[in-house]
């Protein structure tokens, strides 16, 4: 191990297995006094009141793990990455002790700006809503305890952490550090695929060799990001597929998306009357209580109670359109703005009411579709030492190449139409549903 890495107490503790805290799944995370100082701040403790997967727990009962737990797991991965990259002279020539510690702290704080259900809210693309990473600057303000701990215990300026989380500095050393936290084979994905899989009770996110992948880490050809050596190729291929299946079977499971759609529509109807800066600093339980209070007696009360009330009652899937089975319908609805989907859903509810000769409320029909932004593509280089040559993984892997030729999102995210449970049978028997949906979309586009 390179000499400056030995000077970092957390890495020494990881090696000696002293001063550790245990988290699932049997991970021993170095818990030095200066790590404890960060964890004990109010800004970090709030993460223990925000679940990692939010609404997925309505489908996978074990998915109640928190961003607090995940943050410790990402921090642990940062240490393991540093252990490996410390053997790479190209890495240690540009990353010194201080920058390594900035990475460690940034890993611990990478979800600092998350608020409850932030991903469903961000996917709606509401005006003037900052991404959660930028919201982290609120918690790193000079008057906050966390900023004082960083400066006093770590000799790190909050601006350095923000440079990793949301910075725009294009210097190769900053791009290299950011790629470790947010890139194709980053420490965040390395943790959440495994952790989410375990808590959901599914095997999909664990079916790749993490140790092999970490042991193969090197710096890429340009010196501004991560690559992997040839020995990690198979592990990388399996990681690509693990992520693909976790999106398909967990994150975009139809019932998870039903709960997400019910929440999103409720928030859309209520958010203009909410104090968002205050709301985004609340715990998950406080957020749920406030939304239920604000929604009482309104058109979204039934939605909120179906997700958060004493009796779970999720909307039912009545139609589904995928990129490869219903390409035209998928293309017309995928990546539309949320207000367009709401408008189309309202039109469809009105048309269905006339067709079925019954009262159907606008919020009885919900359209869920992939949001405008896309997931990060898996684009990483493989280093072949015998040839002293870097090649894109998709160039040497038929598995990855198959996914890379088309957008990842198009195959794991589907367009779905959900209806109140009392309407499912009537709508399912309706032969003219496709015509009504076409009419709803055409009437909307003509406005």
ABEGO torsion letter per residue (X at the ends): XBAAAAABAAAAAAAAGBGBBBBOBGBBBBBBAAAAAAAABAAAAAAAABBAAEAAAAABAABABBAAAAAAAAAAAAAAAAAAAAABAAAAAABBAAAAAAAAAAAAAAAAABBBGAAAAAAAGBBGBBBAAAAAAAAABAABAAAAAAAAAAGBBAAAAAAAAABABABAAAAAAAAAABBAABAAAAAAAAAAAAAAGBAAAAABBAAAAAAABBBBAAGABBBBBAAAAAAAAAAAAAAAAAAAAAAABAAAAAAAAAAAAAAAAAAAABBAAAAAABBAAAAAAAAAAAABGBAAAAAAAAAABABBBBBBBABBBBAAABAAAAAAABGBBAAAAAAAAAAAAAAAAAAAGBBBBAAABBBBBBBABBBBBBBBBBBBAAAGBBBBAAAABAAAAAAAABBAAAAABBBBBBBBAAAAAAAAABAAAAAAAAAAAAAAAAX
